[in-house]
Every structure is written in structure tokens, then in C-alpha cells.
Amino acid sequence: MDLPDEIIQEAEEASGKLMPEKSRNRYEKELTAFNEWRAKRVGEMVLNETVVLAYVSGLSKVFKASSLWTKFSMLKKALIVNGNVDISRFGKVIAFMKAQNVNYVPKKSKILSVEDTRKFILEASDDFLLCKVVLIFGLYGACRRDELLKLIVDDIEDHEKYALVKLQDTKTHTSRSFIIPDANGSLNPYEIYKKYAKLRPLDVGTRRFFLGYRKGKCVAQPAGMHTIGGVPRKVAEFLGLDHPEKYTGHCLRRSGASMVAESAGNLLPVKQIGGWKSSRVAEGYIEASVKSKMAVAAMIPLAGPSNIHSTPNGAVASSSTAGLMISGNSNCTIEVHMCKHNDCS
């Protein structure tokens, strides 16, 4: 049946929207590379499981598993849109792709600890004020560098005792928010934010919050991706940490989520700060949590009763001849019962 031209045109426009607008060129580039390879090897008209398997097999000799999955995903979407073919239905191809993950250890950014963060903020001079504010926002929101780059002044609500930050333009297209809190101690995140915000010129021609910072003043030029993404490395270099180049732009997101996992010990707060709908990623942070590992160790009393105790709210206590140590003890009640009798146990 012949369809009206306007129906065909409308369907084509709808299909074009299936690929992300900002990365459309990358999808089309992958499709072009595949079509050129196919034309040279088997002919443009041949497209089946064997052809796709041979193609991804060749790619696997050049790219690591993570890059291979990215290329496959983009090619899959491009073929659905342009060729109406779903290569994810090819069982052998999917099995081959999964096999590439065996023994593959992805490179991950190193993370900053709470102690690292506090030391930098308290000891670094105001020459590093921009770094301090980016660090605070990145940790409290588990932010990607792209999210910090796109943050505008309208996304920040100042409530005098705290700042409410709303991330509107995220990778997953779902907004999330977080708080920059006021504090009474030597380190006050809200006051550091206010100090930087007051230096921001009112007549600057951009709404982006993070501006360049030089000689104690904000300049009219917005801070770029490399400036924001380079903050963790600057922090690591200031602190003299090993391999500062491994503290990449993703460090802030990983560090913020790791701090929450270490403190909370359960999935919900980790999923909330990172905006993850799936539990799989959040479980990875919980699994890496020292407190979580301590709680598991307490459940295996190989040598009798363990001196590690996990409390209902997630705190972990360990005892020794040197005394009692309690970690992760936020919002909990500690009862100490003293006994002077020799028969107390």
C-alpha cells in the first residue's frame, strides 16, 4: 500500500529523533564506517549475523571492551533508524560481546577521601577558591563535570542557611537536586560557596555559574570543561598524592558516591545522590565500602565471637585492648554499661 508523502516524511522525522541530537554525528560516523567495511568485504546489500560478527570481531582487536560496547551500541541504534535492522537480536554477536568482558578491568578514576578533601579546603589558599567550590559542588551532588559546566545561576537557590542546587541538564535527562549545607565547624561549605558567588560580576554576559578565577577575582569568561575536569588533579597535586593524573574529571562523582556509601552503608542514599535508577551501579559502591566489608566480616566468627560489631543503623564498632572504636556512627544512640563486679561478663 502506497502511503501519503506527508506520512512518510513525518515518520522519517520521528525516526531521526531516536538518536541523541548532540551526538548524532558519532552515530552516523559509526554507521558510515560499518557500511564502508561491508562494501569492501561482502557488498552493500549483505547484512546478517555473520557479517556483523566478523565486523565486531575485527573491532575487538583494536578497541577495549568498554569502547567496543560503545561502538556496538551506536551502530545498533543507527541501523535501527536507517536500516530498520536490530542487530541486538543476533545471539552469536551478543555472546561474543559479553565474552569480551571476561577478565577485563576498566580503568576508573581514583577517588578523594573525606580527609583529603578537608585538608585541601582548609589548607589551600584562596588562589584555589574556584577549585574549592567545584570540589564542594561535585562531591555534594556526585556531579559529572558536564553537569557542573552547564550549571547556571538560576539553578541555585540561596536559602541563607543552605543552598539548594538543581541539576536540570543531566546525562540521563532526569533532573536531581542536592544541598550545600551550612556548618558550625572550621569547614563551612555554604560560606565557601557564598564567598565565591559574591565575586561573580553582575554584568557578565553568561548565566553559567562557574566563571574563570584569577588573582582573587572572577573573570567574564566561563570556566571550561578542562578547568572543571582538572580540579581533582589539582587537588591531588596540592596534597602530594600518588599519580595525580589518575584523578580525572569523573573523580568528583565517584568520590561523592563513595563517601555516601561509606557513611550510609545502604543503597537508597547512594542511588539518590547519583541519580541512578538501577541498583547495579550503587551496589558497586556499597561493595567497595570498608564499613560494608567490616559488617560482612563480623558475620563470619571463625575464631569465636568477633570484636567487630555492626549496629542496626549501619555503624561499625570494633574493640581491642587499646579501647573501643566506633565508625559510621551518625544519628545513633550509644549506651555504655559499667560493671565493677568480677563476675560480670
MOZI-V138568 format. One line per field, one symbol per residue. psi: psi as a letter, one per 40 degrees, with the letter a starting at -180 (. if undefined). Layout:
BEGIN
psi->???
END
This chain:
BEGIN
psi->hhiiddddddddddddedihdefddddddddddddddddddeidehhadddddddddddeediiddddddddddddddddddefhgeeehdddddddddeehehhihiiiihiddddddddddiiedfddddddddddddefiidddddehideehhhfdeihhhhhdgidefhiiiihhiiieadhgddddddddddehideifiehdhiihhfeihiehihiddddeeddddddddefiigdeegadeddddddddddddddeidddddddefhdieddddddddehddddddddeeggdfahiehhhideeihhiiaeeahhhiffifihhhhhhheidei.
END
